[in-house]
Amino acid sequence: MYDIAIIGSGIVGLAHALMAARRGLRPVVIERNAAPTGASIRNFGFVTVTGQGENDTWHRALRSRDIWQEVAPMAGIDILQRGLLVTAQRPEAMTVLEAFAKHEMGRDCRLLSPEEVRAHYQGAGNALQGALYSPHDLRVESRTAIPLLVRWLAGNGVDFHFDTAALAVEGCEVITPRGRIRAESVVVCPGDDLTSLYPHIYARHAVTRTQLHMMRLASPGFDIGCPRMSDLSLVRYRGYAERPESAALIDVLRREQPEHLAAGIHLIVTQAADGSLIVGDSHHYDRAPEPFYDAAVEALILDEFRCVLGIEPPPVLERWLGTYASAGEDLMRVSPHECVRLVVVTSGTGASTAFGIAEETLNDLFDTETCHDR
Ligand SMILES: Cc1cc2nc3c(=O)[nH]c(=O)nc-3n(C[C@H](O)[C@H](O)[C@H](O)COP(=O)(O)OP(=O)(O)OC[C@H]3O[C@@H](n4cnc5c(N)ncnc54)[C@H](O)[C@@H]3O)c2cc1C
């Protein structure tokens, strides 16, 4: 008998295991694959605070960033980059950044002139209007960080059952092909598996899947300083997109970059310890996205890279696709039973917010009485 059974070993499941272990509870994680292979190891590992949607998501990102900083050294996870540089290629983009900097969420962020950007960072395009520097963000290498987190949790009181699919949850019991696992509470974190567990809840919240094209480029031969974003990011990330000033930017982008907008492209560039660059991404929405990597989408991403960094893209070393659950709300958290919570990040922000979300779920399950939503 466990205190808490967690289904799914992506970052959302692991975050719940961590917060449970911190409370002195006995958690078990049930994962159908032999290791985590979902969105959580395919992402940028970018714990993005600045630009997240005002209120809940931004606060959860701030809290999660703090918890990453506490846990990373203990789990042997390197924080490879800190901060964020959003460069503006158009005056309309600079106006959005100026408006953001005046907002509470822009606290401690700095606006930089083109000269200041060029003095401090290599790789800045010709059309540079200026930039916003945020000190709040950090980056880990997900493909190594997630396995390290699993290993550290396993050594700190968390049991793992890999290669074990959860077939159903009955009351507080998880039914698996290997037998029943009993716990006081169950947290279900299956990410973008829309059909195996609670398909009616996924359907009711109109959850679909978002697919992204990603690549790793060879080192450009210099340190990019911190993760980069571009004008296209300002109409995707709610923290900027919800500023009224973004309306003029979107008009310009519709005229100048319609193909990029249609493919949901914006630029994130992060850098690994060996200097290689993780570059993306695109957004296609479908319950059953095409499984094939589209070279035309890659060309659009690299076109944006060329403009923003002002260099020819180095050779592509790896390409992959990733998917995550998405819906109109940033987070779906419902209670199909009084001792069960279904927790799905539906906004592509799980690496940035999972620890904050897990802390709330644990408070809800173990500190208070709540009503449920069937
Ligand atoms: C390409 C890409 C880039 C991204 N970049 C960022 C970023 O930079 N910053 C950021 O904050 N977010 C980013 N995201 C979003 C982030 O990765 C996701 O929000 C997050 O990983 C979701 O975590 P999860 O644990 O819910 O899902 P997953 O990592 O997909 O994990 C779900 C797990 O549940 C398991 N599972 C499902 N059903 C069952 C079952 N019935 N029984 C047992 N196990 C089950 C699956 O096998 C899987 O291992 C990105 C996503 C992608 C795809």
The ligand as a Gaussian input file, in Angstrom:
#p B3LYP/6-31G(d) Opt

LIG

0 1
 C        9.358000      19.513000     -28.895000
 C        8.849000      20.075000     -27.604000
 C        9.441000      21.210000     -27.047000
 C        8.969000      21.719000     -25.843000
 N        9.655000      22.728000     -25.234000
 C        9.319000      23.087000     -23.978000
 C       10.120000      23.990000     -23.253000
 O       11.185000      24.413000     -23.702000
 N        9.685000      24.408000     -22.032000
 C        8.551000      23.911000     -21.483000
 O        8.197000      24.316000     -20.393000
 N        7.820000      22.984000     -22.107000
 C        8.173000      22.558000     -23.332000
 N        7.443000      21.621000     -23.983000
 C        6.264000      21.063000     -23.312000
 C        6.650000      20.030000     -22.263000
 O        7.647000      19.167000     -22.784000
 C        5.399000      19.249000     -21.861000
 O        4.416000      20.154000     -21.382000
 C        5.717000      18.256000     -20.755000
 O        6.836000      17.469000     -21.088000
 C        4.525000      17.349000     -20.497000
 O        4.942000      16.424000     -19.513000
 P        4.078000      15.152000     -19.206000
 O        4.741000      14.451000     -18.084000
 O        2.640000      15.530000     -19.064000
 O        4.098000      14.309000     -20.566000
 P        5.155000      13.212000     -21.138000
 O        6.555000      13.644000     -20.991000
 O        4.659000      12.915000     -22.489000
 O        4.948000      11.987000     -20.175000
 C        3.759000      11.239000     -20.071000
 C        4.162000       9.830000     -19.688000
 O        2.998000       9.094000     -19.324000
 C        3.158000       7.775000     -19.800000
 N        1.834000       7.169000     -19.884000
 C        0.761000       7.622000     -20.603000
 N       -0.293000       6.809000     -20.408000
 C        0.112000       5.835000     -19.553000
 C       -0.539000       4.700000     -18.980000
 N       -1.813000       4.391000     -19.244000
 N        0.170000       3.902000     -18.158000
 C        1.473000       4.175000     -17.867000
 N        2.136000       5.234000     -18.391000
 C        1.457000       6.049000     -19.212000
 C        3.827000       7.971000     -21.161000
 O        4.448000       6.777000     -21.586000
 C        4.809000       9.089000     -20.853000
 O        6.067000       8.590000     -20.431000
 C        7.863000      21.111000     -25.204000
 C        7.268000      19.992000     -25.766000
 C        7.751000      19.463000     -26.950000
 C        7.110000      18.229000     -27.526000

